[in-house]
Amino acid sequence: MKAKWIRELFIFSRKERTGIIGLLLIISILIIIGKLIPFFIPSHKSNFEKWEAEVNGYLVKKESKEVNISEYKALRPFAFNPNEVDSVSLDSMGLPSKVISNWMKYLEKGGKFKDRDAIKKIFGITPKIFDQLESFILIPSLDIVVANPVHNSSAFKSNDGINPETILKQPYSKRDRQDVIVLELNSTDSLHLLEIPGIGPVFASRIIRYRNLLGGYYDVSQLKEIYGMRDDNFIAVSQYFTAEKTSVKTFNINFSTIQELGRHPYLGFKTARKVFQLRDKMGKFTSPDDLTSVIAADSLNKLIPYLKFNQ
């Protein structure tokens, strides 16, 4: 019974057989036509070379940009001894992981940095990275030069009986207050800042960092603007400093970008955009008076020593 039912599935009437044969013929004809069409109508091949070149160019540019960002990103250095530093401290400064690994391997093998330039030999330390670290590197065994690059014995009290040459050759140590030359804020480094009573590694690094952001100090009172500098701290340390206005780095506000203006502590990006829009509207600025509508008076007064209006 079951076999009969299956056999009936394959029994077709004459019309059904004719229809099946016709359908098979049509399918066969369509297959043949599909095979013959390319011989009579050549297909258009799309050229993807231009598109691929644009994609590759974008990827290369993106990769290059990422590399540059990783290499030139601003570090967060603080005073440290390169022979005693650990991986956690290096990482907190923002150094690349490869540099940290190479640094630690060098120390683990008994390596010692005898001077700052020796740090350049660490694989991965680029000139840009070293420039950001240099003023924060403390090597106690180095003879240090205190104060202004111009060693002026008149910086000592005439009646203290101290030989400047003797002090300049002393190894790094916390010396008595009477032995410390007054430091010029724009030329000193973090090592010399640590000579000042009341200034430790944290404040030393903040003083250097804020100096870089400003473009130099034109007045000792600017130290009050450093984060964490209380009035009593300032009174205690200010007597050890001078500030040379001629050392301040000026910038031309008529040609500076929004990014350059925004990074300055006395402007910020919100005010920088206003300055940029005003410059586009009225043209080149000729004096600080042109900026009074977009920069608050107190900020403008502090900013003036850094401004340049002519080429």
Secondary structure, 3 states (H helix, E strand, C coil): CHHHHHHHCCCCCHHHHHHHHHHHHHHHHHHHHHHHHHHHCCCCCCCCHHHHHHHHHHHHHHHHHHHHHHHHCCCCCCCECCCCCCHHHHHHHCCCHHHHHHHHHHHHCCCCCCCHHHHHHCCCCCHHHHHHHHHHECCCCCECCCCCCCCCHHHCCCCCCCCHHHHHCCECCCCCHHHCCCEECCCCCHHHHCCCCCCCHHHHHHHHHHHHHHCCCCCHHHHHHCCCCCHHHHHHHHCCEECCHHHCCCEECCCCCHHHHHCCCCCHHHHHHHHHHHHHHHCCCCCHHHHCCCCCHHHHHHHHHHEECCC
